[in-house]
Amino acid sequence: MIGDLEVLQIKTYRYIYPLCKHFRFIKPEKPYPQYEKGIEPVEWNRDKRKIKENIIMLLDKVAA
């Protein structure tokens, strides 16, 4: 489980969506602002010792 993931940072534009389904915008829609697009690989430093300790602790609880 450790080291099997490729971590990527995605550059995109986010919208804020209302939580209420009945909400309607009154004003007209605006065009997209200029933004940077792309995907960049990122090095994700995880504490492998802590991950292994947590897995062992979980297995001990399941076995008990």
WOPEDA-V493334 format. One record per residue. RES is the residue in one small letter. PHI is phi as a letter, one per 20 degrees, with the letter a starting at -180 (none if undefined). OMEGA is omega in whole degrees, 0 to 359 (999 if undefined). BURIAL is + if it has 9 or more other ideal C-beta (glycine too) atoms within 8 Angstrom, else -. Layout:
{{RES:PHI:OMEGA:BURIAL} {RES:PHI:OMEGA:BURIAL}}
This chain:
{{m:none:183:-} {i:e:178:-} {g:n:182:-} {d:e:182:-} {l:d:172:-} {e:d:184:-} {v:e:182:-} {l:c:173:-} {q:d:183:-} {i:d:175:-} {k:e:183:+} {t:b:178:-} {y:d:181:-} {r:d:172:-} {y:d:173:-} {i:d:181:-} {y:d:177:-} {p:f:179:-} {l:e:181:-} {c:e:181:-} {k:f:184:-} {h:e:181:-} {f:f:177:-} {r:c:175:-} {f:f:180:-} {i:e:183:-} {k:e:179:-} {p:f:181:-} {e:f:179:-} {k:e:178:-} {p:f:177:-} {y:f:173:-} {p:f:176:-} {q:f:178:-} {y:b:182:-} {e:e:179:-} {k:d:175:-} {g:q:179:-} {i:c:179:-} {e:c:174:-} {p:f:183:-} {v:c:175:-} {e:e:182:-} {w:d:181:-} {n:e:178:-} {r:d:177:-} {d:e:184:-} {k:f:179:-} {r:f:180:-} {k:f:178:-} {i:f:180:+} {k:f:178:+} {e:f:180:-} {n:f:178:-} {i:f:179:+} {i:f:179:-} {m:f:179:-} {l:f:179:-} {l:f:177:-} {d:f:179:-} {k:f:180:-} {v:f:181:-} {a:f:183:-} {a:f:999:-}}
